[in-house]
């Protein structure tokens, strides 16, 4: 399974830890994020993640910025993307079970690193429930 990941300067520490976790889980990682602390613009690193997922180059994506909002908004501009901004593992479970989220947005300034890693584990261990939720997903327009 391939995971595309992108981050801005606020998410570098989290991104590096998440990459380590993903590799330990046997996942291949495509890194579009910055590896530094100098200020950068999150869309420059989020658009490539969304494009990877949208095109099928990656199975899922993870984006990390300070609040998670900008990254999520940017990713959700792409067709076929259902990026969920999550702040605890319960929201991650619902995003996967009910919304079939294919990109996880992490708010680095508002969650701890252990929380972030648990959320990533939850994202990949939770399946889409389908059923009534599938009908709802189909109503999200993809132009």
N, C-alpha and C positions, 0 to 999 in steps of 0.2 A: 504494500500500500504506500502510495506517495502522498506526502503532506507538504503543501506550500506554506511558507511562513514569511511574514513581513512585519516590520516594526519601525517606529521612529526612535529618537534618542531616549525618550522616557521608558521605552520597553526593551532596551538592549539586554539588561541583566536577566529579565524574565525570558526573553527569546532564547538566549544562550542556554539557560536551564531547561527550557522546554525542548530544545533540540536534543540535549542530552537524554532527556526522558524518552522522547520519541525514538531515538536510536536504540535505547535499551529495550524498547517495546518491539524492535524489529522493523520499524518504519523507515522508509527512505524520505529524506528531507530536501526540499528545494528552498534555499535561503535567499530571500529577496530583501531582507532587512539590513539596516545599518548595524555595524558592530562597534560603533563609537558613541561618545556622549555629546558630540557637537550637534547643535540644533539642525534638524532636517525637516522636510515637509512630508508628513505621513502619506499623502496620496501617491507620492513617488514610489512608495514601497508596498502600498496596499493594492493599487491597480494591477500590478503583475500577479499578485496572489489570486485575485478574483479572476483574472484572465486564465490562469492555470486551471482553476477549478471549472470555470465556464467551458473551457475547451476540452477538458478531460485529461489534460497533461498531469493534473494532480487529482486525487480522489476527494480530498478535503483541504481546508485551509485554516490557518490561525493567524490573526492579526493582533498586534499589541501596540497600544499608545497610552498616553497618560490617563485619559478618561475612558477610552474605548469607544467613545461616541464618534469622533471624526473617522476613525478606521471603519467602524460599522457602517456609517453613512456612505462612505466612499465605496466600500465593497458592494453594498446593496444597490448601487447605480447600475450594476452589471446584470445582464439577463441570467437566469438560472441560478442566481445567488440568493441564498437565505442565510444572511449573516446575523448571528445572535450576539448581542452585547450581554454578557453574563457576569454576575458578581458573587454567585455561590453555586455549589454543585447541584442544588435542587433546581435552580433555573436552567442549568446546563441540561439536566435530565429532561425537563419539559421541552426545552428547545429541540432536543433530538427526538424525543418520543412523539410530541405533538406537532412540531413545525418542520421536522426533517432538516434541521439546520445543517448546512454544509461548510460554513465557516464560523469559527468561534472567535469573538472579539473579547480580549482581556483588558480590563482597565488597571494598568500597572500601579497607578498612584492610589488605588482604592482597595486593593486586595493584597494579601501577603503572598510571598513566593510559594510557601507550602500550599496555600489555597489555590493558587494558579495551577500548580502541578496536579493537585487533586481534581481540579476542574477539567484539565486535559485528559486525565485518566477516565473520568466520567464521560466525557464527550465520546471517547472511542470505545467505551464499554456499553453504551446505551444505544439501542436500536430504535428506528422509527416504528411506531405502533401501527401505522396504516389505518385501515378502517375509516371511521368517520373523519379522522384527521386528513386522510388522503383527499377527500372531497374538498376540504378547506384549502389545502395546499394548491389544488388545481385552480382555485379562484384567485390566486395571486397572479397578476398579469406579468407575462414575460414577452415583451415586444420584440 
